[in-house]
Amino acid sequence: MSDAYLVVGLMVGFVAAGIAFLAWGTIRKNNWGVNFKRPVCPACGARAPVVRMPASLKQAMWGGWTCAKCGQDVDKWGRSVAGRRG
């Protein structure tokens, strides 16, 4: 019986840690966060597409897109990604 409580306790702990990472990342605007708004390209002002196709593994894992208008790499928060432009 105590093994079941231990397993349930560990699962609840992992879920709580995941929610804490998401909340912290959203507040700090880092890779772990979730952006609920459609960002705009900082270079040309174009809005991010509703359905995006990631151009790299980093974009697939952490969000972001490549602007179709100017080619700027933008993260999921609408900030320019250094070192990459069209």
TORKOL-4160 file (C-alpha; in steps of 0.2 Angstrom, whole numbers, padded with zeros to 4 digits, m for minus):
86
<pt num="1" X="0000" Y="0000" Z="0000"/>
<pt num="2" X="0014" Y="0012" Z="0004"/>
<pt num="3" X="0022" Y="0009" Z="m0013"/>
<pt num="4" X="0007" Y="0015" Z="m0022"/>
<pt num="5" X="0007" Y="0031" Z="m0011"/>
<pt num="6" X="0025" Y="0034" Z="m0015"/>
<pt num="7" X="0022" Y="0032" Z="m0034"/>
<pt num="8" X="0007" Y="0044" Z="m0033"/>
<pt num="9" X="0017" Y="0056" Z="m0023"/>
<pt num="10" X="0031" Y="0056" Z="m0036"/>
<pt num="11" X="0020" Y="0058" Z="m0050"/>
<pt num="12" X="0011" Y="0073" Z="m0042"/>
<pt num="13" X="0028" Y="0080" Z="m0038"/>
<pt num="14" X="0034" Y="0079" Z="m0056"/>
<pt num="15" X="0018" Y="0087" Z="m0063"/>
<pt num="16" X="0020" Y="0101" Z="m0050"/>
<pt num="17" X="0038" Y="0104" Z="m0056"/>
<pt num="18" X="0033" Y="0104" Z="m0074"/>
<pt num="19" X="0019" Y="0117" Z="m0070"/>
<pt num="20" X="0032" Y="0127" Z="m0060"/>
<pt num="21" X="0044" Y="0127" Z="m0075"/>
<pt num="22" X="0030" Y="0133" Z="m0087"/>
<pt num="23" X="0024" Y="0147" Z="m0076"/>
<pt num="24" X="0042" Y="0152" Z="m0072"/>
<pt num="25" X="0047" Y="0152" Z="m0091"/>
<pt num="26" X="0031" Y="0161" Z="m0096"/>
<pt num="27" X="0034" Y="0175" Z="m0083"/>
<pt num="28" X="0053" Y="0176" Z="m0087"/>
<pt num="29" X="0050" Y="0174" Z="m0106"/>
<pt num="30" X="0062" Y="0160" Z="m0109"/>
<pt num="31" X="0062" Y="0144" Z="m0119"/>
<pt num="32" X="0051" Y="0135" Z="m0106"/>
<pt num="33" X="0037" Y="0147" Z="m0106"/>
<pt num="34" X="0021" Y="0148" Z="m0117"/>
<pt num="35" X="0017" Y="0163" Z="m0127"/>
<pt num="36" X="m0002" Y="0164" Z="m0129"/>
<pt num="37" X="m0001" Y="0179" Z="m0141"/>
<pt num="38" X="0004" Y="0180" Z="m0159"/>
<pt num="39" X="0021" Y="0189" Z="m0160"/>
<pt num="40" X="0027" Y="0201" Z="m0173"/>
<pt num="41" X="0043" Y="0202" Z="m0183"/>
<pt num="42" X="0054" Y="0215" Z="m0175"/>
<pt num="43" X="0062" Y="0219" Z="m0191"/>
<pt num="44" X="0047" Y="0222" Z="m0202"/>
<pt num="45" X="0032" Y="0220" Z="m0191"/>
<pt num="46" X="0024" Y="0205" Z="m0200"/>
<pt num="47" X="0013" Y="0194" Z="m0188"/>
<pt num="48" X="0018" Y="0176" Z="m0185"/>
<pt num="49" X="0008" Y="0164" Z="m0195"/>
<pt num="50" X="m0006" Y="0155" Z="m0185"/>
<pt num="51" X="0001" Y="0138" Z="m0191"/>
<pt num="52" X="0020" Y="0139" Z="m0192"/>
<pt num="53" X="0032" Y="0127" Z="m0201"/>
<pt num="54" X="0048" Y="0126" Z="m0191"/>
<pt num="55" X="0063" Y="0129" Z="m0201"/>
<pt num="56" X="0075" Y="0121" Z="m0189"/>
<pt num="57" X="0076" Y="0109" Z="m0175"/>
<pt num="58" X="0078" Y="0123" Z="m0163"/>
<pt num="59" X="0062" Y="0131" Z="m0169"/>
<pt num="60" X="0053" Y="0114" Z="m0168"/>
<pt num="61" X="0058" Y="0112" Z="m0150"/>
<pt num="62" X="0057" Y="0129" Z="m0143"/>
<pt num="63" X="0045" Y="0139" Z="m0154"/>
<pt num="64" X="0049" Y="0154" Z="m0166"/>
<pt num="65" X="0048" Y="0156" Z="m0184"/>
<pt num="66" X="0057" Y="0163" Z="m0199"/>
<pt num="67" X="0048" Y="0179" Z="m0206"/>
<pt num="68" X="0041" Y="0176" Z="m0223"/>
<pt num="69" X="0042" Y="0194" Z="m0227"/>
<pt num="70" X="0060" Y="0198" Z="m0223"/>
<pt num="71" X="0068" Y="0181" Z="m0218"/>
<pt num="72" X="0072" Y="0186" Z="m0200"/>
<pt num="73" X="0073" Y="0172" Z="m0187"/>
<pt num="74" X="0062" Y="0176" Z="m0173"/>
<pt num="75" X="0059" Y="0167" Z="m0156"/>
<pt num="76" X="0042" Y="0163" Z="m0149"/>
<pt num="77" X="0042" Y="0180" Z="m0139"/>
<pt num="78" X="0044" Y="0191" Z="m0155"/>
<pt num="79" X="0063" Y="0194" Z="m0152"/>
<pt num="80" X="0076" Y="0193" Z="m0165"/>
<pt num="81" X="0087" Y="0178" Z="m0165"/>
<pt num="82" X="0105" Y="0184" Z="m0167"/>
<pt num="83" X="0116" Y="0178" Z="m0181"/>
<pt num="84" X="0102" Y="0173" Z="m0193"/>
<pt num="85" X="0094" Y="0184" Z="m0206"/>
<pt num="86" X="0087" Y="0178" Z="m0223"/>
